[in-house]
Amino acid sequence: MADAALVLTGSPSLAPLLARGALLSPFKRPAPDAEFPRTRLVLPGLRVDLARLAAYERVCGFPTGDDALPPTYPHVLGFPLAMRLMSGRDFPLPLLGLVHTSITITRHRTMPATGTYELTMYVEGLAPHRRGTQATVVTEVREGGDVVWDSRSTYLARHRTRRPAEAPREEVRKPLPAVAEWRLAEDVGRRYAAASGDRNPIHLHPLTARLFGFPRAIAHGMWTVARCLAAHGTPDSCHVRAQFRAPVLLPGTVTYTAEDGRFELRGRQDRIHLTGDVYST
């Protein structure tokens, strides 16, 4: 748990944070036993920009005009705080190349789009991973003093490890039935970036994506989760788990599969891009 709280007067500007993170990345030395920031960032009095919310709902497939936030939208609200934490000198993992590997979300009740919220974010800890070092970042959203939404995201910095662990054994499950085939346009990454603020160059254009080893731009992982949840539907009080397994190239075609609260996003040759589940709490 983080030690002290730093109360912010407004949401941080993303551009200088992304620039700082990029400049500091070559000097980071990731390791599971490295020191990490212990400060909790707190942003009170947070209001939702309804125009940006509507743009987010459109690109992700949620219905527009409802006075309720989609279950993934608080992650967007917390993104500037995450960037402030992870772009700092005291965060040991390099921002460039950092991979979002999983997210768990608990929504305790419906969150009105017109509400006023307090957002808290902190680094819970570091852990060894077979491909490097993984950080867990916690986000909490409060309304009237009560936690109404929280999440845990894991981010992986890939590097050589002294004792590479064996690949985890995965539970063999029967394939889920196909529900829909989605043809994804080349501009999905740019549209989601405009709505969410996440303008990582790997999502914006083939030329910038190639600088990081991708043949084309790739979809945001959080867009894939949001799109699946928009199709699946979520109870007012729910728990969501999702693992990002492989990037989705843009443009492209994927198959959404779902059954009994489980969902997956599959590509060519049945390649799994995303697995997840959602259930009522």
Legacy VTK file of the C-alpha trace (Angstrom):
# vtk DataFile Version 3.0
C-alpha trace
ASCII
DATASET POLYDATA
POINTS 281 float
0.000 0.000 0.000
1.234 3.507 -0.754
2.396 5.651 2.148
1.567 9.335 1.606
-1.022 11.134 -0.487
-0.362 13.887 -3.001
-3.566 15.798 -3.731
-3.715 17.230 -7.244
-5.642 20.339 -8.237
-6.371 19.116 -11.759
-5.820 16.277 -14.183
-2.191 16.255 -15.412
-1.441 17.255 -19.000
-0.462 14.160 -20.952
1.938 15.538 -23.575
4.772 16.570 -21.207
4.374 13.363 -19.203
4.700 11.196 -22.298
7.738 13.210 -23.401
9.340 12.871 -19.956
8.670 9.133 -19.904
10.206 8.699 -23.345
13.333 10.673 -22.416
13.875 8.795 -19.161
13.150 5.308 -20.523
16.730 4.526 -21.694
18.042 5.205 -18.181
15.663 2.893 -16.312
16.961 -0.355 -14.806
13.915 -2.567 -14.205
14.133 -5.291 -11.564
11.581 -6.955 -9.253
13.411 -5.706 -6.143
13.788 -2.108 -7.358
12.400 0.782 -5.359
9.124 2.205 -6.640
7.040 5.318 -5.813
5.022 4.966 -2.594
2.902 8.074 -3.063
-0.835 7.899 -3.691
-2.043 10.431 -6.226
-5.474 11.831 -5.358
-7.635 13.918 -7.693
-10.808 15.239 -6.010
-13.752 16.987 -7.645
-13.441 15.086 -10.922
-16.219 15.721 -13.462
-16.737 13.871 -16.731
-16.436 15.685 -20.062
-19.680 14.528 -21.675
-18.513 15.235 -25.224
-15.411 13.083 -24.799
-17.542 10.423 -23.115
-19.882 10.343 -26.110
-16.915 9.972 -28.483
-15.613 7.109 -26.340
-18.999 5.393 -26.326
-19.251 5.637 -30.103
-15.813 4.203 -30.859
-16.259 1.365 -28.324
-19.843 0.471 -29.211
-21.579 1.529 -26.007
-24.999 3.220 -26.236
-24.721 7.014 -26.094
-26.785 9.364 -23.985
-27.198 7.159 -20.904
-26.474 8.836 -17.561
-24.160 5.979 -16.617
-20.459 5.510 -17.262
-19.361 2.421 -19.214
-17.529 -0.015 -16.932
-14.168 0.737 -18.572
-14.426 4.531 -18.653
-12.937 5.215 -15.191
-9.704 3.722 -16.564
-9.696 6.569 -19.098
-10.273 9.105 -16.322
-7.299 7.687 -14.442
-4.943 7.476 -17.413
-3.291 10.903 -16.835
-2.534 9.933 -13.219
-1.075 6.619 -14.370
1.184 8.485 -16.783
2.316 10.833 -14.023
3.280 7.849 -11.855
4.921 5.795 -14.577
6.798 8.641 -16.282
8.503 9.763 -13.065
12.163 9.310 -12.224
11.272 7.111 -9.244
9.292 4.596 -11.315
11.818 1.865 -12.233
10.218 0.525 -15.421
10.723 2.306 -18.765
7.543 3.853 -20.135
8.599 3.082 -23.719
7.881 -0.564 -24.435
5.787 -1.069 -21.309
3.091 -3.677 -22.043
-0.366 -3.640 -20.423
-0.856 -7.369 -19.717
-4.063 -7.569 -17.664
-6.773 -5.651 -15.874
-9.351 -6.531 -13.235
-12.272 -4.181 -12.615
-14.884 -4.119 -9.873
-17.840 -1.792 -10.315
-19.729 -1.613 -7.046
-22.678 0.321 -8.429
-23.791 2.354 -11.416
-21.807 5.570 -11.822
-23.764 8.564 -13.169
-22.018 10.397 -15.985
-23.003 13.665 -14.298
-21.517 12.706 -10.928
-18.524 14.158 -9.097
-15.760 11.723 -8.155
-12.473 11.421 -6.324
-9.805 9.370 -8.054
-6.881 7.688 -6.282
-3.990 5.861 -7.931
-0.866 4.159 -6.630
1.704 1.492 -7.445
0.927 -1.608 -5.401
4.202 -3.364 -6.078
6.634 -5.079 -8.438
6.916 -8.786 -9.180
9.181 -11.034 -11.238
7.815 -12.252 -14.545
9.258 -14.913 -16.835
9.901 -12.158 -19.405
10.994 -9.339 -17.074
9.433 -7.288 -14.283
5.744 -6.573 -13.770
4.193 -3.634 -11.912
0.676 -3.557 -10.457
-1.100 -0.185 -10.507
-4.293 0.307 -8.484
-7.039 2.809 -9.301
-9.919 3.664 -6.949
-12.877 5.922 -7.679
-14.954 7.292 -4.824
-18.298 9.027 -4.731
-19.407 10.574 -1.458
-16.557 8.817 0.344
-17.519 5.326 -0.897
-15.436 3.307 -3.365
-17.705 2.798 -6.384
-15.098 1.426 -8.815
-11.609 -0.015 -8.539
-9.129 -1.746 -10.795
-5.759 -3.430 -10.843
-3.656 -3.238 -13.985
-0.427 -5.111 -14.580
2.303 -3.657 -16.792
5.298 -5.643 -18.025
8.779 -4.336 -18.783
10.584 -6.957 -20.829
14.242 -7.593 -20.051
16.646 -10.431 -19.450
16.076 -12.329 -16.238
18.613 -14.258 -14.214
16.352 -17.251 -13.663
13.695 -17.389 -16.364
10.581 -19.041 -15.022
8.719 -21.681 -16.947
5.731 -20.558 -18.952
2.577 -20.854 -16.828
0.370 -23.822 -17.566
-2.913 -22.675 -18.966
-6.235 -24.306 -18.235
-7.586 -26.027 -21.317
-11.117 -24.834 -21.990
-13.493 -25.640 -24.787
-13.658 -22.960 -27.511
-16.375 -20.371 -27.030
-19.067 -20.065 -29.699
-18.651 -17.262 -32.215
-21.082 -14.364 -31.701
-19.951 -11.736 -34.205
-17.225 -10.902 -36.707
-15.859 -7.377 -36.514
-14.015 -5.670 -39.340
-11.791 -3.059 -37.766
-10.965 0.089 -39.709
-7.441 1.471 -39.976
-8.416 4.580 -37.955
-9.752 2.779 -34.847
-6.548 3.545 -32.942
-6.680 7.259 -33.790
-10.371 7.506 -32.899
-9.841 5.773 -29.566
-6.764 7.915 -28.888
-8.779 11.089 -29.450
-11.476 9.913 -27.033
-9.193 8.431 -24.363
-6.041 10.569 -24.515
-3.818 7.519 -24.996
-1.767 8.615 -28.018
0.897 5.940 -27.921
2.411 5.993 -31.442
2.024 2.220 -31.863
-1.740 2.813 -32.160
-1.797 5.790 -34.514
-0.163 5.058 -37.872
1.755 2.257 -39.640
4.888 4.401 -39.876
5.037 5.145 -36.140
4.075 1.556 -35.271
6.996 0.240 -37.351
9.418 2.185 -35.163
8.439 -0.197 -32.351
8.515 -3.397 -34.371
4.891 -3.678 -35.510
4.049 -4.066 -39.218
0.946 -1.906 -38.824
-0.760 0.114 -36.121
-2.322 -1.997 -33.360
-5.569 -1.506 -31.464
-5.450 -0.311 -27.855
-5.836 -3.212 -25.452
-8.423 -1.278 -23.454
-10.417 -0.699 -26.633
-10.634 -4.461 -27.165
-11.932 -4.947 -23.596
-14.430 -2.115 -23.927
-15.683 -3.362 -27.298
-16.239 -6.863 -25.901
-18.045 -5.560 -22.814
-20.231 -3.320 -24.961
-21.298 -6.412 -26.897
-21.603 -8.632 -23.830
-23.340 -6.249 -21.445
-22.507 -5.828 -17.748
-24.613 -5.858 -14.561
-24.742 -2.648 -12.512
-22.526 -4.320 -9.922
-19.931 -6.506 -11.591
-16.411 -7.884 -11.662
-14.397 -8.001 -14.899
-11.116 -9.758 -15.619
-9.221 -9.496 -18.888
-5.844 -10.630 -20.166
-4.206 -9.136 -23.240
-2.696 -12.034 -25.152
-1.650 -10.724 -28.586
-1.879 -7.393 -30.448
-4.693 -6.722 -32.920
-3.347 -5.274 -36.173
-5.270 -2.490 -37.930
-7.034 -2.780 -40.249
-8.109 -6.320 -39.485
-10.891 -8.772 -38.813
-11.531 -10.420 -35.443
-14.171 -12.771 -34.086
-15.939 -12.048 -30.812
-16.823 -15.234 -28.928
-18.759 -15.492 -25.675
-20.654 -17.875 -23.405
-21.637 -18.040 -19.702
-19.867 -14.828 -18.733
-16.638 -15.650 -20.602
-15.511 -13.818 -23.715
-12.611 -13.900 -26.152
-11.372 -12.027 -29.172
-9.840 -14.276 -31.837
-8.055 -13.546 -35.083
-6.720 -15.513 -38.019
-5.979 -19.193 -37.432
-7.865 -18.918 -34.137
-5.144 -16.754 -32.591
-6.352 -15.471 -29.205
-5.960 -11.726 -28.728
-7.976 -11.264 -25.536
-9.568 -13.474 -22.890
-11.864 -12.344 -20.116
-14.887 -12.906 -17.973
-17.558 -10.788 -16.345
-19.942 -11.699 -13.563
-22.328 -10.054 -11.122
-21.137 -9.223 -7.599
LINES 1 282
281 0 1 2 3 4 5 6 7 8 9 10 11 12 13 14 15 16 17 18 19 20 21 22 23 24 25 26 27 28 29 30 31 32 33 34 35 36 37 38 39 40 41 42 43 44 45 46 47 48 49 50 51 52 53 54 55 56 57 58 59 60 61 62 63 64 65 66 67 68 69 70 71 72 73 74 75 76 77 78 79 80 81 82 83 84 85 86 87 88 89 90 91 92 93 94 95 96 97 98 99 100 101 102 103 104 105 106 107 108 109 110 111 112 113 114 115 116 117 118 119 120 121 122 123 124 125 126 127 128 129 130 131 132 133 134 135 136 137 138 139 140 141 142 143 144 145 146 147 148 149 150 151 152 153 154 155 156 157 158 159 160 161 162 163 164 165 166 167 168 169 170 171 172 173 174 175 176 177 178 179 180 181 182 183 184 185 186 187 188 189 190 191 192 193 194 195 196 197 198 199 200 201 202 203 204 205 206 207 208 209 210 211 212 213 214 215 216 217 218 219 220 221 222 223 224 225 226 227 228 229 230 231 232 233 234 235 236 237 238 239 240 241 242 243 244 245 246 247 248 249 250 251 252 253 254 255 256 257 258 259 260 261 262 263 264 265 266 267 268 269 270 271 272 273 274 275 276 277 278 279 280
